[in-house]
Structures are given as structure tokens and as C-alpha cells.
Amino acid sequence: MEKISICWLRRDLRLHDQAALYHALRGEHPVLVFFIFDREILDDLEDRRDRRVEFIYEQIVSIQKELQKHKSGMLVKYGSALKVWKEVLEEYEIAEVYANNDYEQYALERDAAVSELIGKKNIPLHSFKDQVIFEKDEVLSKAGKPYSVFTPYSKAWKAKVNDFYVKSYPTEKYFSNFAKAKLPAIPTLKEMNFEAVGEPFPSSEINEDLIADYDKTRDFPGMEGTSRMSVHLRFGTVSIRELVRAAQELNATYLNELIWREFYFQVLFHFPHVNQGHAFRSEYDRIQWRNNEEEFKAWCEGKTGYPLVDAGMRQMNATGFMHNRVRMITASFLSKHLLIDWRWGEAYFARKLLDYDFSANNGGWQWAAGSGCDASPYFRVFNPTIQAKKFDPSQEYRQTWVPEYQTEDYPEPIVEHEMARERAISAYRKAVKKS
């Protein structure tokens, strides 16, 4: 049996400008592309029509078709990662394994277990940086410390970046090195007990005109003013290097948003307690939350009586997407107006968002709740009525998602703003004063 190298895809679902694939294809063995529909993740999903699984499946099918043009294919298996790897070790003569770095807690544990397993057969696991420009310890202060405030981090990030870091990997030059293989059919969604919804996903094409106007349009949820690239960044169906090059050329505000993403990745690496359910700032774990389950249900369903909050929640429930400005407002409303633990909202977003990414979701929720690094101060409480007038002046967004707004069918506000604001500030102040 001929020895092969395996390129193990995870959240890097593309063949173009892909670090691990580039290094694998330049090696001395033919390369088999491999993906696992991991039951350790899939079995925890409550919704059998989860569109993230459908998105991944569509991309896997697309990659398979591309590989077949090169008389190759993609090995796709369904099961727990370690069990699947034991099967693969029996089926193939493997020389090396290539993968890109993953940073979340489960991924770190999975990769360590797989590395140990294949290491017993003297098979190395080569891992590369691909989903970020800078990772881990690459951007530190002059004192060698990690940043916990965004602005100095972004300045250091911009001072360090150069053409080397944003240059694409020319994988296409080496496509002749794919292993020639006829492989089993990809497991279907039905075989994995999932169903397709069948609605289109955002395009992965970089819209340069939209990015050029991003700073003018990004705050208005009634407009198509954001790039919708977050899902593609989440699953690696677009190259971060290509996006950064476009942002450098076209729009500094858009570049800052990409740097925020990397800021939250490095927070996850340097401050792992946020990965374990804790507030970044420990004093905020002492807040006396009200945690009213009926109010939480109303928030989840978009029935709070605050139309901008309700529009955002309904948009997410229906489509898996919520505009970023509205994410801040809905998160602030839950944690401050209702004094419900931000972790409840974080978990709900994790279930519903198509672009769910732990580091960004956790960072955004802790920012809104005031408990995170470089967070909105606890005494800043968004007024959702003023926010609606400012960012949805034509009411287009609210009327799209809350058609009964301004009719007798729409509920009264669940809480009065000024009272809720004072209650939140009081509860936060007590927690902070105990420190």
C-alpha cells in the first residue's frame, strides 16, 4: 500500500489559500483530504435542521466535486474523532498528518488526543496557522504581556503586519499531488439525522463595493450594509488573508472589525478562564442576577415590547443571522434591563447563530454585559428606543421582523427603561464594590 499524507480539514473548508493543504501538497507523499462529521459536536445540537451542519455539508460536497476534477476525492466520515481516526489508521498507510490550528477548548483536547494516538505509530501531526493573521504570542506589549484593551492591541497588530503575513498560499500550483483515489460516498444529512432547510447562504465572494462603504452603512440593520463574511470566516470558506488585503486597500473600519476577531482569539488563548464560564473580570461573577425564566423566554421569542430587540431576536431565530449593532443592543437588554446572566444569552446565541464562534460570541457578550476586557462600562445602558430611532430611522428593519408593531397585538414593554437602568447600575455597583 502506498504511503499517503492526510490533510485534515476542520474549520478551513476550502482548497484555495489554505496553509495546511499547501504544506501537505509540497511534501513527498500524495495527499488525501479528510473531514470528520464529529459526533462529539453534532450529538449536542438540539435542532435537527441546524443550518450550520447544512452549510458544512454543502461545502464538503463542493470540495469533493473540485477534487474529483483532479481524479482525487475527499474521505468523509461520521463519528467521534478518536474512533474515526482509529479506523483510518487501519485503512491507510499514513506517513504524515497536516492540519490547521484550532483554538477552542474541545478542539485543543481533540487534537492532543489524536496527536497522541497517531504518535504511537510514529506519525507526526503538523499544525499551521490559517484562520488568523496573528495568533497566540505573536502580538504582545513591549513588556511582553498580552493585551486586554483593543486599541493598543490593534495598533500593535497594524505595526506588525506586512506583505509576508497576508500573502496567499498558492495551493493550486501543487494540485497534481492529490492522492488518486476512489472513496466511499459522503454520509448524507439524513444518515446523520439532520435535515436540509434549502435556503441559500451568503455568498463567499468578497464584495469590494460594500467593503468600501462599510463605515457608512454598517450600523443600519435595515440596509444590506455588512459583508456577511462572518459565517465564511467561522468555517474557513474564505481566506482571512484575502479579506485583510481587501480591507487594507478599501476600508480601515472593516479592517478594525477583522482585528477585533483576532483580539478575541488572543484573549481566549491568554485568559483561558473565559473558556470555562467565568467573567473576564472576576468581580462581575458576583452580580446578583434576577434570572426570571418568563422574561428570558420573552426575550428569546422576540416579545419584549421593545421592537428593535424583538426584531433582532426574530431575525436570528428565523435566519441564523443578526446584525452586529442589534447583537449589542439585544445582549445589553438581557444582561442589564432584565438582569439575566449574560451566559444564558451567550448559550442561546450559540444555539442559533449560523456564524457562531466561541471567542467572538463570548467576547461580544462580555463586552455588552460589562464583564469583559475593554468592555462597555457597567453604567452604560443602551436605551433601545433611542437606538431604534438612531439606527432604524425609517422603521424598515422593525416592520420587516415585527409586523404587528404599533398594533394592539404587540405586547407592552416588559420593563420600564429608566427603572431597569437604575436597577442594573445598582446591582453592578454592589458587585464591583465588593472587590
C-alpha positions as CSV (number, residue, x, y, z in Angstrom):
1,M,0.0,0.0,0.0
2,E,1.3,3.4,-1.0
3,K,2.1,5.8,1.9
4,I,0.0,9.0,1.9
5,S,-0.2,12.2,3.8
6,I,-3.6,13.3,5.2
7,C,-4.8,16.9,5.2
8,W,-7.4,17.0,8.0
9,L,-9.9,19.8,7.4
10,R,-11.9,21.3,10.3
11,R,-12.8,25.0,10.2
12,D,-10.8,25.6,7.0
13,L,-13.2,24.3,4.4
14,R,-11.5,25.3,1.2
15,L,-8.7,24.2,-1.1
16,H,-7.6,27.8,-2.1
17,D,-5.0,29.7,0.0
18,Q,-5.0,27.1,2.8
19,A,-1.9,26.7,4.9
20,A,-2.0,23.1,6.0
21,L,-3.0,21.9,2.5
22,Y,-0.2,24.0,0.9
23,H,2.4,22.3,3.2
24,A,0.9,18.9,2.7
25,L,0.9,19.2,-1.1
26,R,4.6,20.2,-1.1
27,G,5.5,17.2,0.9
28,E,6.9,13.9,-0.5
29,H,3.6,11.8,-0.4
30,P,0.3,12.1,-2.2
31,V,-2.3,14.0,-0.2
32,L,-5.7,12.7,0.8
33,V,-8.1,15.4,2.1
34,F,-10.1,14.2,5.1
35,F,-13.1,15.5,7.1
36,I,-14.9,14.2,10.1
37,F,-18.6,15.0,10.9
38,D,-17.8,14.8,14.6
39,R,-20.5,13.3,16.8
40,E,-19.0,14.9,19.9
41,I,-20.2,18.2,18.4
42,L,-23.2,17.1,16.3
43,D,-24.9,15.0,19.0
44,D,-25.2,18.1,21.3
45,L,-27.1,20.1,18.7
46,E,-30.8,20.2,19.6
47,D,-32.1,21.3,16.2
48,R,-32.0,18.6,13.5
49,R,-32.4,21.3,10.9
50,D,-29.3,23.2,12.2
51,R,-28.2,25.2,9.2
52,R,-24.6,25.1,10.3
53,V,-24.5,21.4,9.6
54,E,-26.2,22.1,6.2
55,F,-23.6,24.8,5.4
56,I,-20.7,22.5,6.2
57,Y,-22.3,19.7,4.2
58,E,-22.7,21.9,1.1
59,Q,-19.1,23.0,1.3
60,I,-17.9,19.4,1.7
61,V,-19.9,18.4,-1.4
62,S,-18.4,21.4,-3.3
63,I,-14.8,20.4,-2.3
64,Q,-15.5,16.8,-3.3
65,K,-16.5,17.9,-6.8
66,E,-13.4,20.0,-7.1
67,L,-11.2,17.2,-6.0
68,Q,-12.8,14.8,-8.5
69,K,-11.6,17.1,-11.3
70,H,-8.1,16.0,-10.2
71,K,-9.0,12.3,-10.1
72,S,-9.0,12.5,-6.3
73,G,-11.6,12.8,-3.7
74,M,-12.3,13.6,-0.1
75,L,-12.5,11.0,2.7
76,V,-15.5,11.9,4.8
77,K,-16.5,10.0,7.9
78,Y,-19.2,10.4,10.6
79,G,-18.4,9.5,14.2
80,S,-16.4,10.5,17.2
81,A,-13.0,11.9,16.2
82,L,-10.8,9.4,18.1
83,K,-12.8,6.4,17.0
84,V,-12.8,7.5,13.4
85,W,-9.0,8.1,13.5
86,K,-8.5,4.5,14.7
87,E,-10.5,3.3,11.7
88,V,-8.4,5.5,9.3
89,L,-5.2,4.2,10.7
90,E,-6.3,0.6,9.9
91,E,-7.4,1.5,6.4
92,Y,-4.4,3.6,5.2
93,E,-0.7,3.7,5.3
94,I,-0.2,7.2,6.6
95,A,3.2,9.0,6.6
96,E,2.1,12.4,8.0
97,V,-0.9,14.4,9.0
98,Y,-1.4,18.1,8.3
99,A,-4.0,20.3,9.9
100,N,-4.5,24.0,10.8
101,N,-4.5,25.2,14.4
102,D,-7.8,25.4,16.2
103,Y,-8.1,27.3,19.5
104,E,-11.3,26.3,21.4
105,Q,-11.2,24.0,24.4
106,Y,-12.7,21.0,22.8
107,A,-10.6,21.3,19.7
108,L,-7.4,21.5,21.8
109,E,-8.4,18.4,23.7
110,R,-9.3,16.6,20.5
111,D,-6.1,17.4,18.7
112,A,-4.0,16.4,21.7
113,A,-5.8,13.0,21.8
114,V,-5.4,12.4,18.0
115,S,-1.7,13.5,18.1
116,E,-1.1,11.0,20.9
117,L,-2.9,8.2,19.0
118,I,-1.1,8.7,15.7
119,G,2.2,9.4,17.6
120,K,2.2,5.8,18.8
121,K,2.6,4.8,15.1
122,N,5.3,7.5,14.7
123,I,3.1,9.6,12.5
124,P,3.6,13.3,13.1
125,L,0.8,15.9,13.2
126,H,2.0,19.1,11.6
127,S,-0.2,22.1,12.6
128,F,-0.2,25.5,11.0
129,K,-1.7,29.0,11.5
130,D,-4.5,29.6,9.0
131,Q,-7.7,31.3,10.4
132,V,-6.0,34.4,11.7
133,I,-3.1,36.7,10.7
134,F,-1.6,36.6,14.2
135,E,-2.1,34.0,16.9
136,K,-1.1,33.1,20.5
137,D,2.0,35.2,21.5
138,E,2.6,36.9,18.1
139,V,1.2,40.3,19.3
140,L,2.3,41.3,22.8
141,S,3.0,44.6,24.5
142,K,6.6,46.0,24.7
143,A,6.7,44.4,28.2
144,G,5.9,41.0,26.7
145,K,2.4,40.9,28.1
146,P,-0.9,40.1,26.3
147,Y,-3.3,42.9,25.6
148,S,-6.6,43.2,27.4
149,V,-7.6,46.5,25.7
150,F,-8.4,46.6,22.0
151,T,-6.9,49.9,20.8
152,P,-3.3,49.3,21.8
153,Y,-3.7,45.7,20.5
154,S,-4.9,47.0,17.2
155,K,-2.1,49.5,17.0
156,A,0.5,46.7,17.6
157,W,-1.3,44.4,15.2
158,K,-1.1,47.1,12.4
159,A,2.5,47.9,13.2
160,K,3.5,44.3,12.8
161,V,1.5,43.3,9.7
162,N,3.3,43.3,6.4
163,D,3.0,41.6,3.0
164,F,4.5,38.4,4.3
165,Y,1.6,37.8,6.8
166,V,-1.2,38.5,4.2
167,K,0.3,36.7,1.2
168,S,-1.8,33.8,-0.1
169,Y,-0.6,30.2,-0.2
170,P,-0.5,29.1,-3.9
171,T,-2.0,25.7,-3.3
172,E,-3.2,25.4,-6.9
173,K,0.4,25.0,-8.1
174,Y,0.5,21.6,-6.4
175,F,-2.9,20.2,-7.1
176,S,-1.3,17.3,-9.1
177,N,-0.1,15.9,-5.7
178,F,-3.6,14.9,-4.6
179,A,-3.8,11.2,-4.0
180,K,-5.6,9.4,-6.8
181,A,-8.4,7.6,-5.0
182,K,-12.0,6.3,-5.3
183,L,-13.6,6.8,-2.0
184,P,-16.9,5.9,-0.2
185,A,-19.8,8.3,-0.7
186,I,-20.1,11.2,1.7
187,P,-22.5,10.4,4.5
188,T,-25.8,12.2,3.8
189,L,-27.5,14.6,6.1
190,K,-30.3,12.1,6.5
191,E,-27.9,9.4,7.6
192,M,-26.6,11.8,10.3
193,N,-30.2,12.5,11.3
194,F,-30.2,16.1,10.0
195,E,-32.5,17.8,7.5
196,A,-31.7,20.5,4.9
197,V,-33.7,23.7,5.0
198,G,-32.6,24.5,1.5
199,E,-32.4,28.3,1.7
200,P,-29.4,30.0,0.2
201,F,-26.4,31.0,2.3
202,P,-24.5,34.3,2.0
203,S,-22.0,34.4,-0.9
204,S,-18.3,33.9,-0.1
205,E,-17.4,36.3,-2.9
206,I,-15.7,39.4,-1.5
207,N,-17.9,42.4,-2.2
208,E,-15.4,45.2,-2.7
209,D,-18.0,47.9,-3.2
210,L,-19.7,47.0,0.1
211,I,-16.4,46.9,2.0
212,A,-15.5,50.4,0.5
213,D,-18.7,51.8,2.0
214,Y,-18.7,49.7,5.2
215,D,-18.0,52.6,7.6
216,K,-21.1,54.4,6.3
217,T,-23.5,51.5,6.2
218,R,-22.6,49.0,8.9
219,D,-24.7,50.4,11.7
220,F,-28.1,50.3,10.0
221,P,-29.8,46.9,10.2
222,G,-32.4,47.8,7.6
223,M,-29.7,48.1,4.9
224,E,-27.5,45.4,3.3
225,G,-24.5,47.2,4.7
226,T,-22.4,44.4,6.2
227,S,-20.3,41.9,4.4
228,R,-22.0,38.7,5.8
229,M,-18.5,37.2,5.8
230,S,-18.7,36.0,9.4
231,V,-20.0,32.5,8.6
232,H,-17.3,32.1,6.0
233,L,-14.6,33.1,8.4
234,R,-16.1,30.8,11.0
235,F,-15.9,27.7,8.8
236,G,-12.9,28.8,6.7
237,T,-14.7,29.0,3.4
238,V,-12.9,32.3,2.7
239,S,-9.3,33.2,3.4
240,I,-8.6,35.7,6.2
241,R,-5.5,36.9,4.2
242,E,-7.6,37.8,1.2
243,L,-10.1,39.7,3.4
244,V,-7.4,41.6,5.2
245,R,-5.8,42.6,1.9
246,A,-9.2,43.9,0.7
247,A,-9.7,45.8,3.9
248,Q,-6.3,47.4,3.9
249,E,-7.0,48.7,0.4
250,L,-10.6,49.7,0.9
251,N,-11.7,50.5,4.4
252,A,-10.0,51.0,7.8
253,T,-13.2,50.4,9.7
254,Y,-13.7,47.0,8.1
255,L,-10.0,46.1,8.9
256,N,-10.7,47.0,12.6
257,E,-13.6,44.5,12.7
258,L,-11.2,41.8,11.4
259,I,-8.7,42.8,14.1
260,W,-11.4,42.6,16.8
261,R,-11.9,39.0,15.8
262,E,-8.2,38.3,16.3
263,F,-8.3,40.2,19.6
264,Y,-10.9,37.9,21.0
265,F,-8.9,34.8,19.8
266,Q,-5.8,36.0,21.7
267,V,-8.0,36.7,24.8
268,L,-9.1,33.1,24.6
269,F,-5.5,31.9,24.4
270,H,-4.1,34.1,27.2
271,F,-7.0,34.1,29.5
272,P,-8.5,30.6,29.4
273,H,-10.8,31.2,32.3
274,V,-13.2,32.8,29.8
275,N,-13.5,29.4,28.2
276,Q,-14.7,27.9,31.5
277,G,-17.8,30.0,32.0
278,H,-16.1,32.8,34.0
279,A,-16.3,36.6,33.5
280,F,-13.1,38.1,32.3
281,R,-13.2,40.4,35.3
282,S,-13.8,38.2,38.2
283,E,-15.8,40.8,40.3
284,Y,-18.6,40.5,37.7
285,D,-19.2,36.9,38.7
286,R,-20.6,38.4,41.9
287,I,-23.6,40.1,40.3
288,Q,-26.9,39.1,41.8
289,W,-28.8,38.2,38.6
290,R,-32.6,38.0,38.6
291,N,-32.7,35.2,36.0
292,N,-36.5,35.4,35.5
293,E,-37.3,32.5,33.2
294,E,-40.5,34.0,31.8
295,E,-38.7,37.2,30.9
296,F,-35.9,35.1,29.3
297,K,-38.5,33.2,27.2
298,A,-40.0,36.6,26.1
299,W,-36.5,37.8,25.1
300,C,-35.7,34.5,23.2
301,E,-39.0,34.7,21.3
302,G,-38.7,38.5,20.5
303,K,-41.7,39.5,22.6
304,T,-40.2,42.1,25.0
305,G,-42.3,45.1,23.8
306,Y,-39.1,46.8,22.6
307,P,-39.3,46.4,18.8
308,L,-35.6,46.7,17.9
309,V,-34.7,44.0,20.4
310,D,-37.6,41.8,19.2
311,A,-36.7,42.3,15.5
312,G,-33.1,41.2,16.2
313,M,-34.2,38.1,18.1
314,R,-36.8,37.1,15.5
315,Q,-34.3,37.7,12.7
316,M,-31.8,35.3,14.4
317,N,-34.5,32.7,15.2
318,A,-35.6,32.7,11.6
319,T,-32.4,33.0,9.6
320,G,-29.4,32.3,12.0
321,F,-28.2,35.9,11.4
322,M,-28.4,39.0,13.5
323,H,-27.0,42.4,12.6
324,N,-24.0,43.3,14.7
325,R,-25.4,46.6,16.1
326,V,-28.5,44.7,17.1
327,R,-26.5,42.0,18.7
328,M,-25.1,44.6,21.1
329,I,-28.5,46.0,21.9
330,T,-30.2,42.6,22.5
331,A,-27.3,41.5,24.7
332,S,-27.3,44.7,26.7
333,F,-31.0,44.4,27.1
334,L,-30.9,40.9,28.5
335,S,-28.0,41.5,30.9
336,K,-28.9,45.0,32.1
337,H,-32.6,45.7,31.5
338,L,-33.6,42.2,32.6
339,L,-30.6,41.4,34.9
340,I,-30.4,37.9,33.4
341,D,-27.0,36.3,33.4
342,W,-25.2,37.0,30.2
343,R,-24.2,33.3,30.0
344,W,-27.9,32.4,29.3
345,G,-27.8,34.7,26.3
346,E,-24.4,33.6,25.2
347,A,-25.7,30.0,25.2
348,Y,-28.8,30.9,23.3
349,F,-26.8,32.7,20.6
350,A,-24.5,29.7,20.4
351,R,-27.6,27.5,19.5
352,K,-29.0,29.9,16.9
353,L,-26.2,31.8,15.1
354,L,-25.0,30.5,11.8
355,D,-21.7,32.2,12.4
356,Y,-21.3,31.1,16.0
357,D,-17.7,31.3,17.1
358,F,-16.9,30.9,20.8
359,S,-14.3,33.6,21.1
360,A,-16.3,36.3,19.3
361,N,-19.6,35.3,20.9
362,N,-18.1,35.3,24.4
363,G,-16.2,38.5,23.8
364,G,-19.3,40.3,22.4
365,W,-21.5,39.1,25.3
366,Q,-19.0,40.1,27.9
367,W,-18.5,43.5,26.2
368,A,-22.2,44.2,26.4
369,A,-22.5,42.9,29.9
370,G,-19.6,45.0,31.1
371,S,-17.7,42.0,32.4
372,G,-15.2,41.6,29.6
373,C,-11.8,43.1,28.6
374,D,-12.2,46.6,27.2
375,A,-15.9,46.3,27.9
376,S,-18.7,48.8,27.8
377,P,-18.7,50.2,31.4
378,Y,-21.4,48.8,33.6
379,F,-23.2,52.2,34.0
380,R,-23.6,52.4,30.2
381,V,-27.1,51.0,29.5
382,F,-28.3,51.2,25.9
383,N,-31.8,52.8,25.6
384,P,-33.3,50.5,22.9
385,T,-35.9,53.2,22.0
386,I,-33.2,55.8,21.2
387,Q,-31.1,53.2,19.5
388,A,-34.1,52.3,17.2
389,K,-34.6,55.9,16.3
390,K,-30.9,56.4,15.5
391,F,-30.2,53.2,13.6
392,D,-33.6,52.3,12.1
393,P,-35.0,55.7,11.4
394,S,-37.3,54.6,8.6
395,Q,-38.5,51.6,10.8
396,E,-37.8,49.3,7.9
397,Y,-36.0,46.7,10.0
398,R,-38.6,46.7,12.8
399,Q,-41.5,46.5,10.4
400,T,-39.8,43.6,8.5
401,W,-39.4,41.4,11.6
402,V,-42.1,42.8,13.9
403,P,-45.1,43.4,11.5
404,E,-47.5,43.8,14.5
405,Y,-45.5,46.7,15.9
406,Q,-47.8,49.7,16.5
407,T,-50.9,47.5,16.6
408,E,-52.9,46.2,19.6
409,D,-51.4,42.8,19.1
410,Y,-47.9,44.0,20.1
411,P,-47.1,43.5,23.8
412,E,-46.4,46.3,26.2
413,P,-42.7,46.8,27.2
414,I,-41.7,44.0,29.6
415,V,-39.8,46.5,31.7
416,E,-39.7,50.3,32.0
417,H,-36.3,51.6,30.8
418,E,-35.4,54.1,33.4
419,M,-36.3,51.8,36.3
420,A,-34.4,48.9,34.7
421,R,-31.4,51.1,34.1
422,E,-31.2,52.2,37.8
423,R,-31.7,48.6,38.9
424,A,-28.9,47.4,36.7
425,I,-26.5,50.1,37.8
426,S,-27.3,49.4,41.5
427,A,-26.7,45.6,41.1
428,Y,-23.5,46.1,39.2
429,R,-22.2,48.7,41.6
430,K,-22.7,46.3,44.6
431,A,-20.8,43.5,42.8
432,V,-17.9,45.8,41.9
433,K,-17.7,47.4,45.3
434,K,-17.2,44.0,47.0
435,S,-13.9,43.6,45.1
